[in-house]
Amino acid sequence: MSRDVTLSLHDTSTRKKRAFEPIDPANVRLYACGPTVYDFAHIGNGRTAVTFDLLFRVLRYVYGDDHVTYVRNITDIEDKIMDRAKRDGVTIRELTNGTAKVYQNDMAGLGCMPPTHEPRATDYVDGMSKMISRLVDLGHAYEAEGHVLFDVSSDKNYGCLSGRSLDDMIAGARVEVAPYKRNATDFVLWKPSDEDMPGWESPWGKGRPGWHIECSVMGEHLLGETFDIHGGGIDLAFPHHENEVAQSSCAHGGATLANYWMHGGFLQVGGEKMSKSLGNFMTVHDLLGEWPGEALRLQMFMTHYRQPLNWTGDSVSEAKRILDRWYESTAEVGDVTADDVPESVTSALLDDLNMPQVLAALHKLCGESQKGSAEAARALKASGQLVGLFGQTAEEWAAWRPAMSNVDDAQVENLIAARKQARDEKDFAEADRIRDELNRLGIEIKDGPDGTTWTFTSMWGQ
């Protein structure tokens, strides 16, 4: 079942928003680059996963749950993986199995549905070898000192996706300098492996694939030579996606790899680029111990997916407070369906996933529901579920506690009782001091006609 609506998406390759027209409405095909599993995913990786999970949900809403195929790969062979396994004294399989499982659990914690397929690169090496051989036979690749490299000069369209000139590519790219390259921008399709490295037999000797060829082969195997949408973070547009386009197109007689390209914006922490050296490097795994996953997800939605996102603990705390209100407003609502989602929400989603506009509509629905509108409460819950929120009951939401907290409910209740006594005795300085102490513990309190209620907001700042 397809809905009679128009979905518009910003296409990186054309630099404009385009009406989405699938190749086959009965099988809409989406590929998003997944993790290289040598370490836990950082919050920027999480934002990319949430973005394409949202797209997956919108495509299912438009074309039907059974008519969308979503592939998110796992890169489980790469030099960083080999270095980390050697450092930790474990096998590559032990490292990648463990980190891949943590990644899957962490993305589920952010409200991401499992993709239709989650291929591992090591299961497709034979296909990679065959595509490389095809490129060599067609004159698009060459062997040099045990390596096989793609000859960028053989592809007249190279650079079209990212819109970069050759000079820009050479100056600003993450390009490996090597004397055996014909051109500075030529990239590795196959590299040799010594005895201590994992490797596969190939026409060029024992070796392993380059990073870029992996996604081309997995995408082709699971989605076809040409599919609908390919996406990832904006940092992948060049060189990774540019190289994917080149090798896939040249291997298939000029066929387009994907009809639409989508890229999510950068993520900063506190206004600075995230890095371990600055001490602001944050993994999804750690953050899920400090905040509910839905609060992290909602905070990401506050900025349009194509715009840079400035991640702060205060903004996640605000997202948690918003969800407190939304869960309270929908606590009495039963089952809802996508048909309960109002046009104010769907029109924003269909306009290039305009989540800030969606959130404005949800705030309005919450206000109407708090004034007694049962219809608005249903619409709020249905809309939230469509975008991956309201994944639990109001009671479960209220029972959330930070994993890192050593504060128990009795301690909070005792402080609230002491604050009430101070207020009754008109010792407002003491009452304010207790409120501040509760805030330092990550507790937000709300005074009402039925007494004082409280909720954990976060562990930020502790």
C-alpha positions as CSV (number, residue, x, y, z in Angstrom):
1,M,0.0,0.0,0.0
2,S,1.4,3.4,-1.0
3,R,0.0,6.7,0.3
4,D,-0.9,9.3,-2.3
5,V,1.7,11.8,-1.0
6,T,4.9,13.4,-2.3
7,L,8.1,12.9,-0.4
8,S,10.9,15.5,-1.2
9,L,14.5,14.8,-0.3
10,H,17.6,16.9,-0.6
11,D,19.9,15.2,-3.1
12,T,23.6,15.9,-2.6
13,S,24.5,15.0,-6.2
14,T,22.2,17.7,-7.6
15,R,22.5,20.2,-4.7
16,K,18.7,20.6,-4.5
17,K,15.6,19.2,-3.1
18,R,13.9,16.7,-5.4
19,A,10.6,14.8,-5.4
20,F,11.4,11.2,-4.6
21,E,10.4,8.8,-7.3
22,P,11.4,5.2,-6.4
23,I,12.5,2.7,-9.0
24,D,10.0,0.2,-7.7
25,P,7.4,1.4,-5.2
26,A,6.9,-2.2,-4.1
27,N,10.6,-2.4,-3.1
28,V,12.1,1.0,-2.1
29,R,15.8,0.4,-1.5
30,L,18.0,2.4,0.9
31,Y,21.7,2.0,1.9
32,A,23.4,3.8,4.7
33,C,27.0,3.4,5.7
34,G,27.4,1.8,9.1
35,P,30.2,1.6,11.6
36,T,33.8,0.4,11.4
37,V,33.7,-1.8,14.5
38,Y,37.0,-1.2,16.2
39,D,35.5,0.9,19.1
40,F,32.2,2.0,20.5
41,A,30.2,4.4,18.3
42,H,30.4,8.1,19.2
43,I,27.4,10.4,19.4
44,G,28.0,11.6,15.8
45,N,27.7,8.0,14.5
46,G,24.5,7.8,16.6
47,R,23.1,10.9,14.8
48,T,23.7,9.3,11.4
49,A,22.0,6.1,12.5
50,V,19.0,8.1,13.9
51,T,18.7,10.1,10.7
52,F,18.5,7.1,8.4
53,D,16.2,5.3,10.8
54,L,13.9,8.2,10.6
55,L,14.0,8.0,6.8
56,F,13.4,4.3,7.0
57,R,10.3,5.0,9.1
58,V,9.0,7.7,6.7
59,L,9.5,5.4,3.7
60,R,7.6,2.6,5.4
61,Y,4.8,5.1,6.2
62,V,4.6,6.2,2.6
63,Y,5.1,2.8,0.8
64,G,4.2,0.2,3.5
65,D,6.2,-1.7,6.0
66,D,6.9,-4.6,3.7
67,H,8.0,-2.5,0.7
68,V,11.2,-0.9,2.0
69,T,14.6,-2.6,2.1
70,Y,17.2,-0.9,4.3
71,V,20.8,-2.0,4.4
72,R,23.2,-0.7,7.0
73,N,26.6,-2.4,6.7
74,I,29.3,-3.3,9.3
75,T,32.9,-2.8,8.3
76,D,34.8,-5.6,10.1
77,I,38.1,-5.5,8.3
78,E,40.2,-2.4,8.3
79,D,43.6,-1.3,9.4
80,K,42.2,0.4,12.6
81,I,40.6,-2.9,13.5
82,M,43.8,-4.8,13.1
83,D,45.7,-2.2,15.2
84,R,43.1,-2.3,18.0
85,A,43.0,-6.1,18.1
86,K,46.8,-6.3,18.3
87,R,46.9,-3.7,21.0
88,D,44.2,-5.5,23.1
89,G,45.6,-9.0,22.5
90,V,42.4,-10.4,21.0
91,T,41.5,-11.8,17.6
92,I,39.9,-9.6,15.0
93,R,36.8,-11.7,15.1
94,E,36.6,-11.4,18.9
95,L,37.0,-7.6,18.7
96,T,34.5,-7.1,15.9
97,N,31.9,-9.4,17.3
98,G,31.9,-7.6,20.6
99,T,31.9,-4.1,19.2
100,A,29.3,-4.9,16.6
101,K,27.0,-6.2,19.3
102,V,27.5,-3.1,21.4
103,Y,26.7,-1.0,18.4
104,Q,23.5,-2.8,17.6
105,N,22.4,-2.5,21.2
106,D,23.3,1.2,21.4
107,M,21.4,2.1,18.2
108,A,18.4,0.2,19.6
109,G,18.8,2.3,22.7
110,L,18.4,5.4,20.5
111,G,15.2,4.0,19.1
112,C,16.6,2.7,15.8
113,M,14.8,-0.2,14.3
114,P,17.0,-3.1,13.0
115,P,17.8,-2.6,9.3
116,T,16.4,-5.2,6.8
117,H,20.0,-6.4,6.2
118,E,23.2,-5.7,8.2
119,P,26.0,-7.3,6.1
120,R,29.5,-7.7,7.3
121,A,32.3,-6.9,4.9
122,T,34.2,-10.1,5.5
123,D,31.3,-12.1,4.1
124,Y,31.6,-10.4,0.7
125,V,35.3,-10.5,-0.1
126,D,34.8,-12.9,-3.0
127,G,32.4,-10.4,-4.6
128,M,34.9,-7.6,-4.0
129,S,37.7,-9.6,-5.8
130,K,35.4,-10.1,-8.7
131,M,34.4,-6.4,-9.0
132,I,38.1,-5.4,-8.8
133,S,39.0,-7.9,-11.6
134,R,36.2,-6.4,-13.7
135,L,37.6,-2.9,-13.2
136,V,41.1,-4.1,-14.1
137,D,39.8,-5.8,-17.3
138,L,37.9,-2.7,-18.3
139,G,41.0,-0.5,-17.8
140,H,39.8,1.4,-14.8
141,A,42.2,-0.2,-12.3
142,Y,45.8,-1.3,-12.3
143,E,48.2,-3.4,-10.2
144,A,51.2,-1.9,-8.6
145,E,53.5,-3.4,-6.0
146,G,50.9,-5.9,-4.8
147,H,48.2,-3.2,-4.6
148,V,45.3,-2.7,-7.0
149,L,44.3,0.9,-7.5
150,F,41.4,2.6,-9.2
151,D,42.6,4.9,-12.0
152,V,40.8,8.1,-11.4
153,S,41.8,9.6,-14.7
154,S,39.8,6.8,-16.4
155,D,36.5,8.2,-15.1
156,K,35.5,11.5,-16.7
157,N,32.7,12.0,-14.1
158,Y,34.9,11.6,-11.0
159,G,34.1,14.4,-8.6
160,C,30.5,14.9,-9.7
161,L,29.0,13.8,-6.4
162,S,31.0,16.0,-4.1
163,G,31.3,18.8,-6.7
164,R,35.1,19.1,-6.1
165,S,37.7,20.0,-8.7
166,L,40.7,17.8,-9.1
167,D,42.9,20.4,-7.4
168,D,40.5,20.6,-4.4
169,M,40.6,16.8,-4.1
170,I,44.4,16.7,-4.1
171,A,44.7,19.6,-1.6
172,G,41.9,18.7,0.8
173,A,41.4,14.9,0.6
174,R,42.5,12.2,2.9
175,V,44.7,10.9,0.1
176,E,47.4,8.3,0.8
177,V,50.7,9.4,-0.8
178,A,52.4,6.4,-2.4
179,P,55.1,6.3,-5.1
180,Y,53.3,3.5,-7.0
181,K,50.3,5.6,-7.8
182,R,49.8,7.0,-11.3
183,N,47.7,9.9,-10.0
184,A,47.6,11.4,-6.5
185,T,43.9,10.7,-6.2
186,D,44.0,7.1,-7.2
187,F,42.6,5.0,-4.4
188,V,43.2,1.4,-3.2
189,L,40.9,-1.4,-4.1
190,W,43.1,-4.2,-2.8
191,K,46.2,-4.2,-0.6
192,P,48.7,-6.9,0.3
193,S,48.6,-8.7,3.6
194,D,51.7,-10.1,5.4
195,E,51.7,-13.2,7.5
196,D,50.5,-11.4,10.6
197,M,47.5,-9.8,8.8
198,P,44.2,-11.2,7.8
199,G,44.0,-11.9,4.1
200,W,42.3,-13.7,1.3
201,E,43.7,-15.3,-1.8
202,S,43.2,-13.2,-5.0
203,P,44.6,-12.9,-8.5
204,W,47.1,-10.3,-6.9
205,G,48.2,-12.6,-4.1
206,K,47.1,-12.7,-0.5
207,G,45.5,-9.5,0.6
208,R,42.5,-7.6,1.8
209,P,40.0,-5.2,0.2
210,G,40.2,-1.4,0.5
211,W,37.5,0.4,2.4
212,H,35.6,1.9,-0.5
213,I,35.0,-1.3,-2.5
214,E,33.2,-2.9,0.4
215,C,30.1,-0.8,0.3
216,S,29.9,-1.0,-3.5
217,V,29.8,-4.8,-3.4
218,M,27.5,-5.1,-0.4
219,G,25.1,-2.6,-1.9
220,E,25.0,-4.3,-5.3
221,H,24.5,-7.8,-3.8
222,L,21.6,-6.8,-1.6
223,L,20.0,-3.9,-3.5
224,G,21.1,-4.2,-7.1
225,E,23.4,-2.3,-9.4
226,T,21.2,0.8,-9.1
227,F,19.1,1.5,-6.1
228,D,17.1,4.4,-4.7
229,I,18.9,6.2,-1.9
230,H,22.5,6.0,-0.5
231,G,23.4,8.0,2.6
232,G,25.7,8.7,5.4
233,G,27.4,11.5,7.3
234,I,28.6,14.5,5.3
235,D,32.2,13.5,6.1
236,L,31.7,10.5,3.8
237,A,30.7,12.4,0.7
238,F,34.3,12.7,-0.2
239,P,36.3,10.5,-0.7
240,H,34.3,7.5,0.4
241,H,31.0,8.0,-1.5
242,E,32.8,9.7,-4.5
243,N,34.9,6.6,-4.8
244,E,31.9,4.3,-4.4
245,V,30.2,6.1,-7.3
246,A,33.3,5.8,-9.5
247,Q,34.1,2.1,-9.0
248,S,30.4,1.0,-9.2
249,S,29.6,3.1,-12.3
250,C,32.7,2.0,-14.1
251,A,32.2,-1.6,-13.2
252,H,28.6,-1.5,-14.7
253,G,29.0,0.4,-17.9
254,G,28.2,3.8,-16.5
255,A,25.1,2.7,-14.5
256,T,24.1,5.0,-11.7
257,L,24.9,3.6,-8.2
258,A,22.1,5.5,-6.4
259,N,19.4,7.9,-7.7
260,Y,19.5,10.0,-4.5
261,W,22.3,10.8,-2.2
262,M,21.6,12.1,1.4
263,H,24.1,13.3,3.9
264,G,23.7,14.3,7.5
265,G,25.5,17.3,9.0
266,F,28.5,17.5,11.4
267,L,28.2,17.2,15.1
268,Q,30.0,19.4,17.6
269,V,30.1,19.1,21.4
270,G,29.8,22.4,23.3
271,G,30.6,24.3,20.1
272,E,33.9,22.5,19.4
273,K,34.8,19.6,17.2
274,M,34.5,16.3,19.1
275,S,37.9,14.7,19.8
276,K,39.6,12.6,22.4
277,S,42.3,15.2,22.8
278,L,39.8,17.9,23.8
279,G,38.2,15.5,26.3
280,N,34.7,16.0,24.7
281,F,34.6,12.6,22.9
282,M,31.3,10.9,23.9
283,T,30.2,7.5,23.0
284,V,26.5,6.5,22.7
285,H,27.2,3.6,25.1
286,D,28.2,5.9,27.9
287,L,25.5,8.5,27.2
288,L,22.8,5.9,27.4
289,G,23.9,5.4,31.0
290,E,23.3,9.1,31.7
291,W,20.1,9.8,29.7
292,P,17.1,8.0,28.3
293,G,17.7,7.0,24.7
294,E,14.6,8.9,23.6
295,A,15.9,12.1,25.1
296,L,19.1,11.7,23.1
297,R,17.0,11.0,20.0
298,L,14.8,14.0,20.5
299,Q,17.7,16.3,21.0
300,M,19.1,15.2,17.6
301,F,15.7,16.0,16.1
302,M,15.8,19.6,17.3
303,T,18.3,20.4,14.5
304,H,17.5,19.6,10.9
305,Y,19.5,16.5,9.8
306,R,21.5,18.4,7.2
307,Q,22.6,21.2,9.6
308,P,25.5,21.1,12.1
309,L,24.3,19.9,15.5
310,N,25.8,21.4,18.6
311,W,25.5,18.7,21.3
312,T,25.2,19.9,24.9
313,G,24.1,18.2,28.1
314,D,21.7,21.1,28.7
315,S,19.9,20.5,25.4
316,V,19.5,16.8,26.3
317,S,18.1,17.8,29.7
318,E,15.6,20.0,27.9
319,A,14.7,17.1,25.6
320,K,14.1,15.0,28.7
321,R,11.8,17.6,30.2
322,I,9.8,17.9,27.0
323,L,9.3,14.1,26.9
324,D,8.2,14.2,30.5
325,R,5.4,16.5,29.5
326,W,4.6,14.5,26.4
327,Y,4.4,11.2,28.2
328,E,2.2,12.8,30.9
329,S,-0.1,14.2,28.2
330,T,-0.5,10.8,26.5
331,A,-0.6,8.6,29.6
332,E,-4.3,7.7,29.1
333,V,-4.1,7.2,25.4
334,G,-4.5,3.6,24.1
335,D,-3.3,2.1,20.9
336,V,-2.9,4.5,18.0
337,T,-2.1,4.0,14.3
338,A,-0.4,6.0,11.5
339,D,-3.8,7.2,10.5
340,D,-4.0,9.2,13.7
341,V,-1.0,11.3,12.6
342,P,-2.2,14.8,11.6
343,E,-1.3,16.6,8.3
344,S,0.7,19.2,10.2
345,V,3.2,16.4,11.1
346,T,3.2,14.4,7.9
347,S,3.7,17.4,5.7
348,A,6.8,18.4,7.6
349,L,8.2,14.9,7.5
350,L,7.6,14.7,3.8
351,D,9.5,18.0,3.3
352,D,13.0,16.5,3.6
353,L,12.5,15.2,7.1
354,N,11.9,18.6,8.6
355,M,11.9,17.5,12.2
356,P,12.2,21.0,13.8
357,Q,8.8,21.8,12.1
358,V,7.5,18.4,13.3
359,L,8.5,19.3,16.9
360,A,6.7,22.6,16.6
361,A,3.5,20.7,15.7
362,L,4.0,18.3,18.6
363,H,4.4,21.1,21.1
364,K,1.1,22.5,19.8
365,L,-0.6,19.2,20.2
366,C,0.7,18.8,23.7
367,G,-0.7,22.2,24.6
368,E,-4.1,21.2,23.2
369,S,-4.0,17.9,25.0
370,Q,-3.3,19.6,28.3
371,K,-6.4,21.7,27.8
372,G,-8.4,18.5,27.5
373,S,-8.4,17.5,23.8
374,A,-8.4,13.7,23.6
375,E,-7.9,14.0,19.8
376,A,-4.8,16.0,20.3
377,A,-3.4,13.5,22.8
378,R,-3.9,10.7,20.3
379,A,-2.3,12.7,17.5
380,L,0.7,13.5,19.8
381,K,1.2,9.8,20.6
382,A,0.8,8.6,17.0
383,S,3.1,11.3,15.7
384,G,5.8,10.5,18.3
385,Q,5.6,6.8,17.5
386,L,6.0,7.5,13.8
387,V,9.3,9.2,14.4
388,G,10.6,6.6,17.0
389,L,9.4,8.1,20.3
390,F,6.9,6.8,22.9
391,G,8.5,3.4,22.8
392,Q,7.4,2.6,26.4
393,T,4.5,3.3,28.7
394,A,4.2,6.5,30.8
395,E,4.9,4.4,33.9
396,E,8.1,2.9,32.4
397,W,9.2,6.4,31.3
398,A,8.6,7.8,34.8
399,A,10.6,5.0,36.4
400,W,13.8,5.7,34.4
401,R,16.9,6.2,36.5
402,P,20.4,7.0,35.3
403,A,22.7,4.0,35.5
404,M,25.4,6.1,37.1
405,S,23.2,7.5,39.8
406,N,23.8,6.5,43.4
407,V,20.6,8.4,44.5
408,D,17.7,6.3,45.7
409,D,14.0,7.3,45.8
410,A,14.0,7.4,49.6
411,Q,16.8,10.0,49.7
412,V,14.8,12.2,47.2
413,E,11.6,11.8,49.1
414,N,13.3,12.8,52.4
415,L,14.8,15.9,50.8
416,I,11.4,16.9,49.4
417,A,9.8,16.4,52.8
418,A,12.5,18.5,54.4
419,R,11.9,21.2,51.8
420,K,8.2,21.2,52.5
421,Q,8.9,21.6,56.2
422,A,11.2,24.5,55.5
423,R,8.5,26.2,53.4
424,D,5.9,25.6,56.0
425,E,8.2,27.3,58.5
426,K,8.8,30.1,56.0
427,D,12.5,29.3,55.9
428,F,12.7,29.9,52.2
429,A,16.5,30.1,52.1
430,E,16.6,26.5,53.4
431,A,13.9,25.5,50.9
432,D,15.9,27.0,48.0
433,R,19.1,25.3,49.3
434,I,17.4,21.9,49.2
435,R,16.0,22.5,45.7
436,D,19.5,23.4,44.6
437,E,20.8,20.2,46.2
438,L,18.2,18.2,44.3
439,N,19.2,19.9,41.1
440,R,22.8,18.9,41.6
441,L,21.6,15.3,42.0
442,G,19.9,15.5,38.6
443,I,16.4,15.9,40.1
444,E,13.8,18.3,38.9
445,I,10.8,19.0,41.1
446,K,7.5,20.4,40.3
447,D,5.1,21.9,42.9
448,G,1.4,21.4,42.2
449,P,-2.0,21.3,44.0
450,D,-1.5,17.6,44.8
451,G,2.0,18.1,46.2
452,T,5.5,18.0,44.8
453,T,6.4,15.6,42.0
454,W,9.9,14.8,40.8
455,T,11.8,13.3,38.0
456,F,15.4,12.6,37.1
457,T,16.6,15.0,34.4
458,S,20.2,13.8,33.9
459,M,23.6,13.2,35.4
460,W,25.0,16.2,33.5
461,G,27.5,18.2,35.4
462,Q,28.1,15.6,38.2
